[in-house]
Amino acid sequence: MDKLCRIRDLQRAINQFEANLEKLHGICMNEGMALCSLSKAGRLSCGELGEMLGLTPSNTSKVLRSVENKGFVSRELGTKDKRQMYFSLTERGRQLLASVNCKAIETPEILKTLFGE
């Protein structure tokens, strides 16, 4: 039971961090993690990104649609398979990632201890 309560506390802290991230930068955690993943990989398909993030195909599509509508991500057709879509960061997406300073986001104490802050 103790582990369950600690996980509950972590989940609350992550939710609080996400609310602060949204307030400061206008993106949720899944959007931020998608942008971060695309930044590191360069270009990913929806399936590849979903696998990296641990999201269902439906949730991955929603996240991609949201960041695309915000102008942070662009899509392009695959060169070998025209049915395949690939996503990459736009310049606006790179600028957003560069501006995100997680130290400026109020971080709950339980998360600070996990990251040695």
C-alpha positions as CSV (number, residue, x, y, z in Angstrom):
1,M,0.0,0.0,0.0
2,D,2.9,2.4,0.7
3,K,4.1,2.1,-2.9
4,L,0.7,3.0,-4.2
5,C,0.5,6.1,-2.0
6,R,3.9,7.2,-3.1
7,I,2.9,6.7,-6.7
8,R,-0.2,8.8,-6.1
9,D,2.0,11.5,-4.7
10,L,4.2,11.4,-7.7
11,Q,1.3,11.5,-10.1
12,R,-0.1,14.6,-8.3
13,A,3.3,16.2,-8.5
14,I,3.6,15.5,-12.2
15,N,0.1,16.9,-12.8
16,Q,1.1,20.1,-10.9
17,F,4.3,20.3,-13.0
18,E,2.3,19.9,-16.2
19,A,-0.1,22.6,-15.1
20,N,2.8,25.0,-14.6
21,L,4.3,24.0,-17.9
22,E,1.1,24.7,-19.7
23,K,0.7,28.1,-18.0
24,L,4.2,29.2,-18.9
25,H,4.6,27.7,-22.3
26,G,1.2,26.6,-23.6
27,I,2.1,22.9,-24.0
28,C,1.1,19.8,-22.0
29,M,3.6,17.1,-21.0
30,N,2.8,14.8,-24.0
31,E,3.3,17.7,-26.4
32,G,6.6,18.7,-24.7
33,M,7.8,15.1,-24.8
34,A,6.8,14.8,-28.4
35,L,8.7,17.9,-29.3
36,C,11.7,16.7,-27.3
37,S,11.7,13.3,-29.1
38,L,11.4,14.9,-32.5
39,S,14.3,17.3,-31.6
40,K,16.5,14.3,-30.8
41,A,15.4,12.1,-33.7
42,G,14.9,14.7,-36.4
43,R,12.0,12.9,-38.1
44,L,9.6,10.2,-36.9
45,S,6.5,8.5,-38.0
46,C,3.4,8.6,-35.8
47,G,4.0,4.9,-34.8
48,E,7.6,5.5,-33.9
49,L,6.8,8.6,-31.8
50,G,3.9,6.7,-30.1
51,E,6.3,3.9,-29.2
52,M,8.9,6.3,-27.8
53,L,6.3,8.1,-25.7
54,G,4.3,5.0,-24.6
55,L,1.1,6.4,-26.1
56,T,-1.7,4.6,-28.0
57,P,-2.0,5.4,-31.7
58,S,-5.1,7.5,-31.0
59,N,-3.4,9.6,-28.3
60,T,-0.3,10.0,-30.5
61,S,-2.4,11.3,-33.3
62,K,-4.1,13.8,-31.0
63,V,-0.8,15.0,-29.6
64,L,0.6,15.4,-33.1
65,R,-2.5,17.2,-34.4
66,S,-2.2,19.6,-31.5
67,V,1.4,20.5,-32.0
68,E,0.9,20.7,-35.7
69,N,-2.0,23.1,-35.2
70,K,0.2,25.2,-33.0
71,G,2.8,25.4,-35.7
72,F,5.5,23.4,-33.8
73,V,5.6,20.4,-36.1
74,S,5.3,19.8,-39.8
75,R,4.3,16.6,-41.6
76,E,5.6,15.2,-44.9
77,L,4.9,12.1,-47.0
78,G,7.3,9.2,-46.9
79,T,9.5,9.0,-50.0
80,K,9.3,5.2,-50.3
81,D,5.7,4.7,-49.1
82,K,3.4,7.6,-49.9
83,R,0.9,6.3,-47.2
84,Q,3.5,6.9,-44.5
85,M,3.6,10.3,-42.8
86,Y,6.7,11.7,-41.0
87,F,6.8,14.5,-38.5
88,S,9.6,16.9,-37.7
89,L,10.0,20.2,-35.8
90,T,9.5,23.5,-37.4
91,E,11.6,26.5,-36.6
92,R,8.9,27.7,-34.3
93,G,9.0,24.3,-32.5
94,R,12.8,24.6,-32.1
95,Q,12.4,28.1,-30.7
96,L,9.8,26.9,-28.2
97,L,12.0,24.1,-27.0
98,A,15.0,26.5,-26.7
99,S,12.8,28.8,-24.6
100,V,11.6,26.1,-22.2
101,N,13.6,26.4,-19.0
102,C,12.3,23.7,-16.6
103,K,14.2,25.3,-13.7
104,A,11.8,28.3,-14.1
105,I,8.8,26.1,-13.8
106,E,7.7,25.6,-10.2
107,T,8.6,22.0,-9.4
108,P,6.9,20.1,-6.6
109,E,9.4,19.0,-3.8
110,I,8.9,15.3,-4.4
111,L,10.1,15.8,-8.0
112,K,13.0,17.9,-7.0
113,T,14.3,15.1,-4.8
114,L,14.1,12.7,-7.7
115,F,16.2,15.0,-9.9
116,G,18.7,16.1,-7.2
117,E,17.6,19.7,-7.2
